[in-house]
């Protein structure tokens, strides 16, 4: 049975590797600036990093769906979380807030359907929604970020698809410095277990913290110095079994004190340059 949360063991996950997303150095050269990567990734190093990252997921026991190359997509397509949501009723196709990413949802959904997944609905213009702005807390509680990539109309459409049985908490996100920059809900919270989440408290609205505490969730706080290097972007492979970027000693220590087992990966080329950590690089389709 599929568990609708962000921490149960990942049974099936979709990835698009560097060969199929970055493709070659020329594509990276053409796209990294317009897509506001911090720097141009090196294709060979990116392949090496991604190989390490994929092996961790394989070792965890997850069944991996490798998404194919699609010439209509940009290098952002490596970040598979954003284009599709999962729900008890089926997949929800997102209408991405960044227009260059619009083709990703349909391209990825065709692959997922070939593995037996059904589509429950899709977000259509003028609504926008990105997967990084949504988390399942449990099957009856979820949160969505209202910000530069997900708007009120998109949230209204999402609520209609999910139905009244899901308590959807709306989190107002701060405006980023540049309109094309990313500040997703998952930039400030990563669930780790049924009663634990990693948070960047500085940007967490008080109402959101109160709502989570009422659901019995405690917190590990990201140190201020480790927020910008993506310290809050942590993927739960299972309850308190987490995967995160290396060189974040404060976060790692805090997680271990809270009883988490931590695996790290390098991620300079595939994560830090494009602002997409382990949650962004993965689209868990089945947890259980």
Secondary structure, DSSP 8 states (H G I E B T S, - for coil): ----SSSS-EEEEEE--HHHHT-SHHHHHHHTTTTT-SS---HHHHHHHHHHHHHHHHHTT-EEEE----TTS-GGGG-GGGGEE--TT-EEE---SSGGGTTHHHHHHHHHHHTT--EEEE--TT----GGGEEEEETTEEEEEESSSS-HHHHHHHHHHH-TTSEEEEEE----SSTTS---GGGTEEEEETTEEEE-GGG--HHHHHHHHHTT-EEEE--GGGTTTTTT--EEEETTEEEEESS-HHHHHHHHHTT-EEEEE--IIIIITTT--TTTT-EEEEE-
